[in-house]
Amino acid sequence: MTEFVARREKLLEQMKPNSVAVFPASRELTRSRDTEFPFRQDSDFFYLTGFPEPNAYLIIEKLSDSAVGAEQASITTLVCRVKDKTAEIWQGRRIGKDKAKTEFMFDQTADETELEQTLQTAINNKATLYFGQGEYDYADELVFKTLQTLRMGPKKGWSAPTELLDVRPIVHNMRLFKSDAEIEVMRQAGKISAEAHARAMKFAAQQSQKGEPVFEYQLEAEIHHHFAMNGARYPAYGTIVGGGENACILHYTENQDEVKSGDLVLIDSGCELQGYAADITRTWPVNGKYSEEQKVIYEVVLDAQLAVLEAISPDASLKSLTDISIRKITEGLVRLGIIKTPESQNGVTPEQIDDLIANNAHRAFYMHGLAHWLGLDVHDVGDYNQAGAQRGLQPGMIFTVEPGIYIDSEADCDPKWHGIGVRIEDNILITDNGYENLTADVPKTIEEIEALMR
Ligand SMILES: [Mn+2]
């Protein structure tokens, strides 16, 4: 809890005097009729509170210099659901405002029934309101209604802030740099997820050896089982298990087909642990042995990924790393004649590779980005550019490195390559002396994967 308090203090340091920030919790979503999806807290709200319930609000007031008493320059308020015996018997426990105040360390707390009044009091007579508008309709409606109420009551001494600022850039920049505690959780999430991928490989190998079929959803089940058995009840995003040509559908989550012996299967899956995501992809032959064509494509992707890891330094940016992956993959595809050039038989000059890259020749086969920030959200927040330039890599940043090549059955190349889709993805933490691969525990080279599956 002291870490959550420290985050609120760090946010307060960056707020203007006489301002207020409002953060809504997310709400439950209907899955069907009267059942809900498992609840997932809003990431910014969670980051600042650790509070796990829906229908809550965090209000942070930074008082003006004149209003500051001897010791108090700020007020943090949590508004949460009302304790309700019947609701708690039917739907589950509620923390309630008394426990919320002491255990979650807020200056004050209020019941949801007092929300409008609490918010109005906090916003009244402040110069600046920090709020993330457009994200939740219910929060927009509440906040704008409160502003309008205040504007309509000048004779009662009310006034609304005249400045409305987006609070998200401040919080998102904080979230980009992970603390030691966050790094430890993400290290654990990476480890559990890595083991889960290895478990799926072993399952497929056993099924193949018994002559039993392997279905995509079975591999998904093996992975989710391992997550849950290790304290991570949910995947961080929809698990992708694509056998054969399904691997060429980047966000394939139907996971319903049989993976045929001789096909590769691409699995992109990571657990969510205490709110934090892991995001791993591995691509391997369901029968345990890569074909010659699969091997060759796999090596191009792996070489690209290793070249990127090699190039990680404080001078690098995600853009410069992306460029390295594009060059490696373009060179590989030219060498194999998959990207056709008149010169490819006799070797291609670096300038010719430059031209192919400038013309996006790789985009037909490598159509997504190399990397994204990783944290509470799988595609985590944080600006990729700063002051119009690419942002340098700094300790505490965590991101994915995930080059890929996808050749579907309509691709304009020798049909022997058709149906091969390969992506290799790891999670990288920038450290003081380089980087740490948080997902190194899952086999990655052809030799390692074939050995495990044997
Ligand atoms: Mn990813």
Residues whose N, C-alpha, C, O or C-beta is under 5 A from the ligand:
A	BS01	MN	D279 T400
